[in-house]
Amino acid sequence: MAKEAINYEDLNEESQFPIGLGLTDEIYGQCLDILAKGDEYIDDLDPILEALHPADIADLIERLPLNKRELLLTHIPPDYLGETIAHLHDEAQEATLTSVINTVSPEGLLEAVESLESDDRTNLLRAVEERQGIVYEEEQNLLTYDKSTAGGIMQTELVAVSGEWEVDDVLSYMRENRDKLPETVSRVFVVAHNNRLLGSISLSRLVRKPLDARMEDVMRTDSVVVPYDMNNEDVARLFEKYDMYSCAVVGEGNKLLGKITVDDILDVIIQEQEADLMRAAGLEEGQDLFAPVWFTSKKRFPWLLINLFTAILASIVIANFEAEINQLVALAVLMPIVASMGGNAGTQSMTVAVRGLATKQLTWQNAGHLLWKELRVGGFNGLALGLLLSVSTILWYENPNLGYVIGAATIINHLLAAFAGIVIPVMLEKMGKDPAVSAGVLLTTVTDVGGFFSFLGLAALFLT
């Protein structure tokens, strides 16, 4: 069972910690002071950790350098250990699991997580199996599902009854088995004798039905259900589209396997947002803030290497116009402006495209319409900015031809940026690649090379 936040009234009079408000700066500072004093004072952490929620303990662990974490782990109350680890992000969880397994037996770890809901327990044991090679046979049924699918995030704690039962039977059953019910029950599922899903009904509607009504007569058959192999992101879109709080997960023959609740989907949404943000910068999702230096460097280096080659490509373009740059130094001053504005314009178009692909609003069939719109937007903005830049250049350098060249190059690069900003993400999606990962690098290469080439190429034609 999840630990409830503690109210002020529940605290010992000697406690100085405002428990119930999360990991406050005051509590965090006290923990750091205790850890800094050394092993002989570590027992002073016990009352703090006992009063904190496991999610706050996980937050505390992630804020600590690696050499302080193991010391803290030995003082986490056993009842909180499983839920604390479950709240950690991926890489912090991996390091923590390694430390826990070194001090706790595999059976002890299973005991620590047995009170978790099945979806949290499965995720944690899957991490143990993947990273530590320890297999828990008792959990193999749920571990067989891909963690990125509905089956991987579902929980098996639910209330399922026969369609022949009456409402009074269901309510009596729930009262008699209240200690065995899931922590939260919002929907009752109705199944046939072979566990085939027939329908469902929310608990709020159930209690308003006549006690002698049969479940098959009061249930809803139009409730949204998801197959066990549906991608998590698609499940999240269904929850948003239909304003759902929970839904059934089914297998072959519409067999009821489990349920997904809105808190599971909230985790999916947050994790996907964090993952997209990290991957866009070439970082691993869930990267531990205090991960070892070599580990972090190894993760970042490939992305930086790719950027090195794209920068070399842009430099090669510039090198081909070295003579023109030597003749007119103003070219070296102005050419970054063209590339920079094109990059920003392309990022705007790319962001629209990536979001459209994520929400399924942008498809292969309607991409042409969006491309035509973005080309017109790019042309208009390029013309307006090109005129402004052209006039400014003429006034500053007193060279009309230079002003015309940079104005034309600005328009060309804005059109190129709009084209690349739509086409690159769509093509990556078509090839089964994640546009959020590599579209930015490709777009920057196109706008840099295109900006330098158009500006310097026009300068070579009309200024030398």
C-alpha positions as CSV (number, residue, x, y, z in Angstrom):
1,M,0.0,0.0,0.0
2,A,1.2,3.5,-0.8
3,K,2.3,5.5,2.3
4,E,0.0,8.4,3.1
5,A,1.5,11.8,3.7
6,I,1.8,12.6,7.4
7,N,-0.2,15.5,8.9
8,Y,1.4,17.9,11.4
9,E,-0.8,16.5,14.1
10,D,0.9,13.1,13.7
11,L,4.4,14.4,14.3
12,N,6.4,14.1,17.5
13,E,6.6,17.4,19.3
14,E,10.4,17.4,18.9
15,S,10.2,17.1,15.1
16,Q,11.4,20.2,13.3
17,F,10.5,19.1,9.8
18,P,7.4,20.3,8.0
19,I,6.5,16.8,6.7
20,G,3.6,16.6,4.3
21,L,5.0,19.3,2.0
22,G,7.4,17.0,0.1
23,L,11.2,17.3,0.2
24,T,11.5,20.9,1.3
25,D,14.8,22.8,1.3
26,E,14.9,22.6,5.1
27,I,14.6,18.8,5.1
28,Y,17.1,18.5,2.3
29,G,19.6,20.8,4.1
30,Q,19.3,18.7,7.3
31,C,19.9,15.5,5.4
32,L,23.1,17.0,3.8
33,D,24.3,18.2,7.2
34,I,23.9,14.7,8.7
35,L,25.6,12.9,5.8
36,A,28.5,15.4,5.9
37,K,29.1,14.6,9.6
38,G,30.0,11.0,8.8
39,D,28.9,7.5,9.7
40,E,28.6,8.1,13.4
41,Y,25.7,10.5,12.9
42,I,23.9,8.6,10.2
43,D,21.2,7.3,12.6
44,D,19.9,10.9,12.9
45,L,18.5,10.3,9.4
46,D,16.1,7.6,10.6
47,P,13.3,9.9,12.0
48,I,13.4,12.0,8.8
49,L,13.2,9.1,6.4
50,E,10.4,7.5,8.4
51,A,8.3,10.6,8.1
52,L,9.0,11.3,4.4
53,H,6.9,9.8,1.6
54,P,8.9,7.2,-0.5
55,A,8.6,9.5,-3.5
56,D,10.4,12.2,-1.5
57,I,13.1,9.7,-0.4
58,A,13.6,8.9,-4.1
59,D,13.9,12.6,-4.8
60,L,16.5,12.8,-2.1
61,I,18.5,9.9,-3.5
62,E,18.6,11.5,-6.9
63,R,19.9,14.8,-5.5
64,L,22.9,13.1,-3.8
65,P,26.3,12.3,-5.3
66,L,26.9,8.6,-5.8
67,N,29.2,8.3,-2.7
68,K,26.4,9.4,-0.4
69,R,23.6,7.3,-1.8
70,E,24.7,3.9,-0.5
71,L,25.0,5.2,3.0
72,L,21.4,6.6,2.8
73,L,20.0,3.3,1.4
74,T,21.0,1.4,4.5
75,H,18.6,3.5,6.5
76,I,15.5,3.5,4.4
77,P,12.7,1.8,6.3
78,P,12.1,-1.7,4.9
79,D,8.5,-0.9,4.3
80,Y,9.4,2.0,2.1
81,L,12.2,0.4,0.1
82,G,10.2,-1.0,-2.8
83,E,8.2,2.1,-3.4
84,T,11.2,4.3,-3.1
85,I,13.1,2.4,-5.8
86,A,10.0,2.4,-8.0
87,H,9.9,6.2,-8.0
88,L,13.5,6.5,-9.2
89,H,14.3,7.4,-12.8
90,D,15.9,4.7,-14.9
91,E,19.7,5.3,-14.4
92,A,19.4,6.3,-10.8
93,Q,17.3,3.2,-10.3
94,E,19.9,1.0,-12.0
95,A,22.7,2.3,-9.6
96,T,20.4,1.9,-6.6
97,L,19.3,-1.6,-7.6
98,T,23.0,-2.6,-7.8
99,S,23.6,-1.3,-4.2
100,V,20.4,-3.0,-2.9
101,I,21.1,-6.3,-4.4
102,N,24.6,-6.3,-2.9
103,T,23.1,-6.0,0.5
104,V,19.7,-7.7,0.1
105,S,19.0,-11.1,-1.3
106,P,16.9,-11.5,-4.4
107,E,14.1,-13.0,-2.2
108,G,14.4,-10.0,0.1
109,L,14.0,-7.6,-2.8
110,L,10.9,-9.5,-4.0
111,E,9.5,-9.2,-0.5
112,A,10.3,-5.4,-0.5
113,V,8.3,-4.8,-3.7
114,E,5.4,-7.3,-3.1
115,S,3.2,-4.5,-1.7
116,L,3.5,-2.5,-4.9
117,E,0.7,-2.5,-7.5
118,S,1.4,-5.0,-10.2
119,D,2.4,-2.5,-12.8
120,D,5.0,-0.8,-10.5
121,R,6.2,-4.2,-9.3
122,T,6.6,-5.5,-12.8
123,N,8.6,-2.5,-14.0
124,L,10.9,-2.8,-11.1
125,L,11.5,-6.5,-11.4
126,R,11.9,-6.1,-15.2
127,A,14.7,-3.6,-14.4
128,V,16.3,-6.2,-12.1
129,E,16.1,-8.9,-14.8
130,E,17.5,-6.7,-17.6
131,R,20.3,-5.1,-15.6
132,Q,21.2,-7.7,-13.0
133,G,20.3,-11.0,-14.7
134,I,18.1,-12.1,-11.8
135,V,14.9,-13.8,-12.9
136,Y,11.8,-13.8,-10.7
137,E,9.7,-16.8,-11.9
138,E,6.6,-15.6,-10.0
139,E,6.3,-12.5,-12.1
140,Q,7.1,-14.0,-15.5
141,N,3.5,-13.6,-16.8
142,L,3.6,-9.8,-16.6
143,L,7.3,-9.6,-17.5
144,T,6.6,-11.1,-20.9
145,Y,4.9,-7.9,-22.1
146,D,6.9,-5.2,-23.8
147,K,7.3,-2.3,-21.4
148,S,6.4,0.2,-24.1
149,T,3.0,-1.3,-24.7
150,A,-0.3,-1.4,-22.8
151,G,0.5,-4.8,-21.4
152,G,3.7,-3.4,-20.0
153,I,2.0,-0.7,-17.9
154,M,-1.2,-2.4,-17.0
155,Q,-2.0,-3.6,-13.5
156,T,-3.9,-6.8,-12.8
157,E,-5.6,-5.6,-9.6
158,L,-9.2,-5.1,-10.7
159,V,-12.8,-6.1,-9.9
160,A,-14.3,-8.5,-12.5
161,V,-17.7,-10.1,-12.0
162,S,-20.1,-12.3,-14.0
163,G,-22.8,-10.7,-16.1
164,E,-25.4,-12.8,-14.3
165,W,-24.6,-11.2,-11.0
166,E,-27.0,-8.6,-9.6
167,V,-25.9,-5.2,-8.4
168,D,-26.4,-6.3,-4.8
169,D,-24.2,-9.3,-5.3
170,V,-21.4,-7.0,-6.6
171,L,-21.6,-4.6,-3.7
172,S,-21.7,-7.4,-1.2
173,Y,-18.7,-9.0,-2.8
174,M,-16.7,-5.8,-2.6
175,R,-17.7,-5.2,1.1
176,E,-16.8,-8.7,2.1
177,N,-13.4,-8.6,0.2
178,R,-12.5,-5.0,1.0
179,D,-9.1,-5.9,2.3
180,K,-8.2,-7.6,-1.0
181,L,-9.5,-4.9,-3.3
182,P,-7.2,-2.7,-5.3
183,E,-6.2,0.6,-3.6
184,T,-8.5,2.5,-6.0
185,V,-11.6,1.0,-7.7
186,S,-13.3,3.3,-10.2
187,R,-14.7,0.7,-12.6
188,V,-16.1,-2.8,-12.4
189,F,-15.6,-5.1,-15.4
190,V,-18.1,-7.7,-16.5
191,V,-16.8,-10.9,-18.0
192,A,-18.1,-14.2,-19.3
193,H,-17.1,-17.6,-17.8
194,N,-13.9,-17.7,-19.9
195,N,-12.9,-14.2,-18.7
196,R,-14.0,-12.7,-22.0
197,L,-14.8,-9.0,-21.5
198,L,-18.5,-8.2,-22.0
199,G,-18.5,-4.6,-20.7
200,S,-17.9,-2.4,-17.7
201,I,-19.6,0.1,-15.5
202,S,-18.2,2.9,-13.3
203,L,-18.6,2.6,-9.6
204,S,-20.5,5.9,-9.4
205,R,-23.1,4.6,-11.9
206,L,-23.2,1.2,-10.3
207,V,-24.3,2.4,-6.8
208,R,-27.2,4.3,-8.5
209,K,-28.6,1.2,-10.1
210,P,-31.4,-1.0,-8.6
211,L,-30.0,-3.7,-6.4
212,D,-31.8,-6.4,-8.3
213,A,-30.6,-5.3,-11.7
214,R,-28.4,-7.8,-13.5
215,M,-24.9,-6.6,-14.4
216,E,-25.3,-7.5,-18.1
217,D,-28.3,-5.1,-18.2
218,V,-26.6,-2.1,-16.6
219,M,-23.1,-2.5,-18.0
220,R,-21.8,-0.4,-20.9
221,T,-20.6,-2.2,-23.9
222,D,-19.2,0.8,-25.7
223,S,-16.4,1.5,-23.3
224,V,-13.0,1.9,-24.9
225,V,-10.6,-1.1,-24.5
226,V,-7.1,-1.4,-25.7
227,P,-5.1,-4.5,-27.0
228,Y,-2.2,-5.5,-24.9
229,D,0.3,-4.7,-27.7
230,M,-0.8,-1.1,-28.3
231,N,1.9,1.4,-28.0
232,N,1.9,3.5,-24.8
233,E,1.8,6.8,-26.7
234,D,-1.3,5.6,-28.6
235,V,-2.9,4.6,-25.3
236,A,-2.2,8.0,-23.9
237,R,-3.9,9.7,-26.9
238,L,-7.0,7.5,-26.3
239,F,-7.2,8.7,-22.7
240,E,-6.9,12.3,-23.8
241,K,-9.4,11.9,-26.7
242,Y,-12.1,10.1,-24.7
243,D,-11.5,11.8,-21.3
244,M,-11.0,8.4,-19.6
245,Y,-9.9,7.6,-16.1
246,S,-9.3,3.9,-16.7
247,C,-9.8,1.3,-19.4
248,A,-9.5,-2.5,-19.9
249,V,-6.5,-4.2,-21.5
250,V,-7.5,-7.3,-23.6
251,G,-5.8,-10.1,-25.3
252,E,-6.9,-12.5,-28.0
253,G,-10.5,-13.3,-28.0
254,N,-11.2,-10.1,-26.0
255,K,-9.9,-11.8,-22.9
256,L,-9.6,-9.4,-20.0
257,L,-5.9,-9.1,-18.9
258,G,-5.8,-6.0,-16.8
259,K,-6.5,-2.4,-16.6
260,I,-4.7,0.9,-17.1
261,T,-5.5,3.9,-15.0
262,V,-5.0,7.6,-15.5
263,D,-2.0,7.8,-13.1
264,D,-0.2,5.2,-15.3
265,I,-0.9,7.4,-18.4
266,L,0.4,10.5,-16.6
267,D,3.7,8.6,-16.0
268,V,3.8,7.7,-19.7
269,I,3.2,11.3,-20.8
270,I,5.9,12.8,-18.5
271,Q,8.4,10.1,-19.4
272,E,7.9,10.7,-23.1
273,Q,8.2,14.4,-22.8
274,E,11.5,14.0,-20.8
275,A,12.7,11.4,-23.3
276,D,12.0,13.6,-26.3
277,L,13.7,16.6,-24.6
278,M,16.8,14.5,-23.8
279,R,17.0,12.7,-27.1
280,A,16.8,16.0,-29.0
281,A,20.0,17.0,-27.3
282,G,21.6,13.6,-27.9
283,L,21.2,12.4,-24.3
284,E,19.8,9.3,-22.9
285,E,16.3,9.4,-21.3
286,G,16.4,9.2,-17.5
287,Q,20.0,10.1,-17.4
288,D,21.3,10.3,-13.8
289,L,22.4,13.8,-12.8
290,F,25.3,12.3,-10.9
291,A,26.2,9.4,-13.2
292,P,29.9,8.6,-13.5
293,V,32.0,10.9,-15.7
294,W,33.0,8.1,-18.2
295,F,29.4,6.9,-18.5
296,T,28.1,10.4,-19.2
297,S,30.9,11.1,-21.7
298,K,30.3,7.9,-23.5
299,K,26.6,8.7,-24.0
300,R,27.2,12.2,-25.3
301,F,30.2,11.7,-27.5
302,P,28.5,10.1,-30.6
303,W,26.1,13.0,-30.8
304,L,29.0,15.5,-30.7
305,L,30.8,13.5,-33.3
306,I,27.9,13.8,-35.7
307,N,27.8,17.5,-35.1
308,L,31.6,17.7,-35.9
309,F,31.0,16.2,-39.3
310,T,28.1,18.5,-40.1
311,A,30.2,21.5,-39.0
312,I,33.0,20.3,-41.3
313,L,30.6,20.1,-44.2
314,A,29.6,23.8,-43.7
315,S,33.2,24.7,-43.4
316,I,34.0,23.0,-46.8
317,V,31.3,25.2,-48.4
318,I,32.9,28.3,-46.9
319,A,36.4,27.2,-48.0
320,N,35.2,27.0,-51.7
321,F,34.5,30.7,-51.6
322,E,37.7,31.8,-49.8
323,A,38.8,34.1,-52.6
324,E,35.5,36.0,-52.6
325,I,35.7,36.4,-48.8
326,N,39.2,37.7,-49.1
327,Q,38.1,40.3,-51.6
328,L,35.1,41.5,-49.6
329,V,35.5,41.1,-45.8
330,A,31.9,42.1,-45.3
331,L,30.9,38.6,-46.5
332,A,32.5,37.0,-43.5
333,V,30.6,39.4,-41.2
334,L,27.2,38.9,-42.9
335,M,27.0,35.2,-43.8
336,P,26.3,33.9,-40.2
337,I,23.2,36.1,-40.2
338,V,21.7,34.3,-43.2
339,A,22.4,30.8,-41.8
340,S,21.2,31.7,-38.3
341,M,17.9,33.1,-39.4
342,G,17.3,30.1,-41.7
343,G,18.0,27.8,-38.8
344,N,15.5,29.5,-36.6
345,A,12.8,29.5,-39.3
346,G,13.5,25.8,-40.0
347,T,13.2,25.0,-36.3
348,Q,9.7,26.6,-36.2
349,S,8.5,24.5,-39.2
350,M,10.2,21.4,-37.8
351,T,8.5,21.9,-34.4
352,V,5.1,22.1,-36.1
353,A,5.8,18.9,-38.1
354,V,7.1,16.9,-35.1
355,R,4.1,17.9,-33.0
356,G,1.8,17.0,-35.8
357,L,3.3,13.6,-36.2
358,A,3.2,13.0,-32.5
359,T,-0.5,13.8,-32.3
360,K,-1.3,12.0,-35.6
361,Q,-2.6,15.2,-37.1
362,L,0.2,15.2,-39.7
363,T,0.1,12.2,-42.0
364,W,1.8,11.1,-45.2
365,Q,-1.4,12.0,-47.1
366,N,-1.8,15.6,-45.9
367,A,1.9,16.5,-45.6
368,G,1.8,18.2,-49.0
369,H,-0.8,20.7,-47.8
370,L,1.3,21.6,-44.8
371,L,4.5,21.9,-46.9
372,W,2.7,24.3,-49.3
373,K,1.5,26.4,-46.3
374,E,5.0,26.5,-44.7
375,L,6.6,27.4,-48.0
376,R,4.3,30.4,-48.3
377,V,5.0,31.4,-44.7
378,G,8.7,31.0,-45.2
379,G,8.5,33.0,-48.4
380,F,6.6,35.9,-46.8
381,N,8.9,36.0,-43.7
382,G,12.0,35.7,-45.8
383,L,10.9,38.5,-48.1
384,A,10.1,40.8,-45.1
385,L,13.3,40.0,-43.3
386,G,15.3,40.1,-46.5
387,L,14.1,43.6,-47.3
388,L,14.9,44.8,-43.8
389,L,18.4,43.2,-43.9
390,S,19.0,44.5,-47.5
391,V,18.2,48.1,-46.6
392,S,20.4,47.9,-43.4
393,T,23.3,46.4,-45.4
394,I,23.1,49.1,-48.1
395,L,23.0,51.9,-45.5
396,W,25.9,50.4,-43.5
397,Y,28.3,49.3,-46.3
398,E,27.1,51.7,-49.0
399,N,27.1,48.8,-51.4
400,P,23.7,48.2,-53.1
401,N,24.7,45.0,-54.7
402,L,25.8,43.5,-51.4
403,G,22.4,44.5,-50.0
404,Y,20.6,42.8,-52.9
405,V,22.7,39.6,-52.5
406,I,22.0,39.2,-48.8
407,G,18.3,40.0,-49.3
408,A,18.0,37.3,-52.0
409,A,20.0,34.8,-49.9
410,T,17.7,35.4,-46.9
411,I,14.6,34.6,-49.0
412,I,16.2,31.5,-50.5
413,N,17.3,30.1,-47.2
414,H,13.9,30.7,-45.6
415,L,12.2,28.7,-48.4
416,L,14.8,26.0,-48.0
417,A,14.3,26.0,-44.2
418,A,10.5,25.7,-44.5
419,F,11.0,22.8,-47.0
420,A,13.5,20.9,-44.9
421,G,11.5,21.6,-41.6
422,I,8.5,19.6,-43.0
423,V,10.1,17.1,-45.3
424,I,12.9,15.8,-42.9
425,P,10.6,14.9,-40.0
426,V,8.0,13.3,-42.4
427,M,10.7,11.2,-44.1
428,L,12.2,10.1,-40.8
429,E,8.8,9.1,-39.6
430,K,8.1,7.2,-42.8
431,M,11.4,5.3,-42.4
432,G,10.4,4.3,-38.8
433,K,12.9,6.8,-37.2
434,D,12.1,9.1,-34.3
435,P,12.0,12.7,-35.8
436,A,12.7,14.2,-32.3
437,V,16.1,12.5,-32.3
438,S,17.8,13.4,-35.5
439,A,15.7,15.9,-37.3
440,G,17.4,18.8,-35.6
441,V,20.9,17.9,-36.7
442,L,19.8,17.3,-40.3
443,L,17.9,20.6,-40.4
444,T,20.8,22.6,-39.0
445,T,23.1,21.1,-41.6
446,V,20.7,22.0,-44.4
447,T,20.1,25.6,-43.3
448,D,23.8,26.2,-42.5
449,V,25.0,24.8,-45.8
450,G,22.1,26.3,-47.7
451,G,22.6,29.7,-46.1
452,F,26.4,29.8,-46.7
453,F,26.1,28.5,-50.3
454,S,23.3,30.8,-51.4
455,F,24.9,33.9,-49.9
456,L,28.4,33.2,-51.0
457,G,27.3,31.8,-54.4
458,L,25.3,34.9,-55.2
459,A,28.2,37.1,-54.0
460,A,30.6,35.2,-56.3
461,L,28.2,35.9,-59.2
462,F,27.4,39.5,-58.6
463,L,30.1,41.0,-56.4
464,T,33.4,39.7,-57.8
